[in-house]
Amino acid sequence: MVGAHGAVIGRYERDEVKPSIEMATQLAEALEVSLDYLVGATDTLFDTSVVNRILDIQKLQDVDKQHVFALLDAFIKQTKMKAIL
């Protein structure tokens, strides 16, 4: 998927060599993880579909963002209440 030979990927996995930033970015995209997750800077694995939605929300007008966040807040609150009961 990233155009690298299996032997090269194996060397990355065994920590014998480090990929370039460009290759690391391609690997992260192919694996659908963040670059931070790939390099061990975080253990939080973000779903790329969620990240893409967040990026779409950032492009909205402020008033529309407020509506989206109000809906999300209400849904999250309701879900937490169900879990308690």
C-alpha positions in Angstrom: 0.0 0.0 0.0 2.9 2.4 0.6 5.2 1.1 -2.1 7.8 -0.3 0.3 9.2 -3.8 0.2 8.3 -6.2 3.0 12.0 -6.4 4.0 12.1 -2.7 4.5 8.9 -2.8 6.6 10.5 -5.6 8.6 13.5 -3.4 9.4 11.1 -0.7 10.6 9.3 -3.1 12.8 12.6 -4.5 14.3 13.7 -0.8 14.9 16.8 -1.4 12.7 16.1 1.8 10.7 13.7 4.7 11.0 11.4 5.6 8.1 11.5 9.1 6.6 8.7 11.4 7.8 7.1 11.0 4.4 7.1 7.2 4.7 5.9 7.4 8.3 3.0 9.6 7.1 2.1 7.1 4.3 2.2 4.2 6.8 0.0 6.1 9.2 -2.5 6.8 6.4 -2.4 3.2 5.2 -3.0 1.9 8.7 -5.6 4.6 9.3 -4.0 5.8 12.5 -2.5 9.2 13.5 1.2 9.8 13.1 1.4 10.4 16.8 0.0 6.9 17.5 2.3 5.3 14.9 5.4 6.7 16.6 4.2 6.0 20.1 3.7 9.6 21.1 0.1 8.7 22.2 -1.7 5.5 23.0 -5.1 7.0 21.9 -6.3 5.5 18.7 -8.5 7.8 16.8 -11.1 6.5 14.3 -10.3 8.2 11.1 -14.0 8.6 10.3 -14.5 10.5 13.6 -11.4 12.7 12.9 -12.8 13.5 9.4 -16.1 14.5 10.9 -14.3 16.8 13.4 -12.4 18.4 10.5 -15.7 19.0 8.7 -17.2 20.5 11.8 -14.3 22.9 12.1 -15.2 24.3 8.7 -18.7 25.2 9.7 -19.9 28.7 10.7 -19.7 29.3 14.4 -23.5 29.2 14.8 -23.7 25.9 13.0 -20.8 24.5 15.2 -22.9 25.5 18.3 -25.8 23.5 17.0 -23.7 20.4 16.3 -22.1 20.6 19.8 -25.5 21.1 21.5 -26.8 18.0 19.8 -23.6 16.0 20.7 -23.7 17.2 24.3 -27.4 16.2 24.6 -26.7 12.8 23.1 -23.7 12.1 25.2 -25.5 13.2 28.4 -28.5 10.9 27.5 -26.1 8.0 26.8 -24.3 8.5 30.1 -27.6 8.6 32.0 -28.7 5.3 30.4 -25.4 3.7 31.5 -26.0 4.8 35.1 -29.5 3.4 35.2 
